[in-house]
Amino acid sequence: MRAVQQVVTGADGEMIARFLDLEGLPSTIAVAWAGVTMLQLSPGELLVVRSTDPDSVRDFGVWCRATGNELVRRTERTERRGTHRFVFAMRRRGERASAEVPSSRRTAATASWARDHIRR
C-alpha cells in the first residue's frame, strides 16, 4: 500500500498526463493524493488515478463536482481474484485547456492512456 506517481509524455516531450497508482489505499487518502497532485498540473492537463477502494467511485465523482475538475472517464474492472480496479481520468479545471490542447489530442490521449493502465 503505497502511492506510485508517474508522468507520461508525448513524442514532443510535453506532459500528456500524470498517473497515480493508489491501489490498496482508502478512497479518502486517494482523493487527498489526487487533490495535491492536481495542484501541480496546469489547467487542462490530465490526472489518471488507479484505485481498488469501491468508495472511490462516489468520492472522486463528488470531489470533481466540488472542485470544478472534469471527470473525463471512469472504468471498472474485476480481476480474477475478485479484486476491483477503478481507473479515473480527470482534467484540471481552467481556461487554458481548450486553447492550448486540441480536443482531438485530449480525447486520444485519455482513451489510450486509460486503456494501457487498465490492463496492468
C-alpha positions in Angstrom: 0.0 0.0 0.0 2.0 2.9 -1.3 1.4 5.7 -3.8 3.3 5.5 -7.1 3.4 8.5 -9.3 4.5 8.6 -13.0 4.5 11.2 -15.7 3.5 10.3 -19.2 4.9 12.4 -22.0 4.1 12.6 -25.7 6.6 12.3 -28.6 7.2 16.1 -28.4 8.3 15.7 -24.7 5.2 17.5 -23.4 3.4 16.0 -20.5 0.2 14.2 -21.5 -0.9 13.0 -18.1 0.3 12.3 -14.6 -0.6 8.8 -13.2 -1.2 7.9 -9.6 -1.3 4.2 -8.6 -3.2 4.2 -5.3 -4.3 0.6 -5.1 -4.8 -0.6 -1.6 -5.3 2.8 -0.1 -8.7 4.0 1.3 -10.6 6.4 -1.0 -10.2 9.3 1.4 -6.4 9.0 1.1 -6.7 8.6 -2.7 -8.8 11.8 -3.0 -6.3 13.7 -0.9 -3.3 12.5 -3.0 -5.3 13.5 -6.2 -6.0 16.9 -4.8 -2.4 17.6 -4.0 -1.2 16.2 -7.4 -3.9 18.2 -9.3 -2.4 21.4 -7.9 0.9 20.6 -9.6 -0.8 20.3 -13.0 -1.5 23.1 -15.5 -5.1 23.8 -16.5 -6.3 21.2 -19.0 -3.7 18.5 -18.1 -4.8 15.0 -17.1 -4.5 13.1 -13.9 -5.2 9.4 -14.1 -5.8 7.6 -10.8 -5.9 3.8 -10.2 -7.7 2.7 -7.0 -9.1 -0.5 -5.5 -11.5 1.0 -3.0 -15.1 0.8 -4.2 -15.9 4.0 -2.3 -13.6 5.9 -4.7 -16.3 5.8 -7.4 -18.5 8.0 -5.3 -15.7 10.0 -3.7 -14.0 11.0 -7.0 -17.3 12.0 -8.6 -18.1 14.2 -5.6 -14.6 15.7 -5.5 -14.6 16.6 -9.2 -18.0 18.3 -8.9 -16.9 20.2 -5.8 -13.6 21.4 -7.2 -14.7 22.0 -10.8 -12.3 19.5 -12.3 -13.7 17.3 -15.1 -14.1 13.6 -14.6 -13.3 12.6 -18.2 -13.5 8.8 -17.8 -14.1 6.2 -15.2 -13.6 2.5 -15.8 -14.1 -0.5 -13.6 -12.6 -4.0 -13.9 -12.8 -7.1 -11.8 -9.7 -9.2 -11.6 -9.7 -13.0 -11.4 -9.0 -12.9 -7.7 -12.2 -10.8 -7.1 -10.3 -7.5 -6.8 -12.0 -4.5 -8.3 -9.8 -2.0 -10.1 -11.1 1.5 -10.8 -9.3 4.0 -13.1 -10.3 7.6 -13.2 -9.1 10.2 -15.8 -9.6 13.7 -14.6 -8.8 17.0 -16.3 -7.7 20.0 -14.2 -10.1 22.9 -14.4 -9.0 26.1 -16.1 -9.4 28.3 -19.1 -6.3 27.3 -20.9 -7.5 23.7 -21.6 -9.2 24.3 -24.9 -6.8 27.0 -26.1 -3.6 25.0 -25.6 -4.5 21.4 -26.1 -6.5 20.5 -29.2 -9.6 18.4 -28.2 -8.6 15.6 -30.6 -5.3 15.2 -28.8 -7.1 15.3 -25.4 -9.6 12.6 -26.3 -7.0 10.3 -27.9 -4.6 10.7 -25.0 -7.3 9.9 -22.5 -8.6 6.9 -24.2 -5.3 5.2 -25.0 -3.8 6.1 -21.7 -6.7 4.7 -19.6 -6.7 1.5 -21.8 -3.0 0.9 -21.2 -3.3 1.2 -17.4 -6.4 -0.9 -17.1 -4.5 -3.9 -18.4 -1.9 -3.8 -15.7 
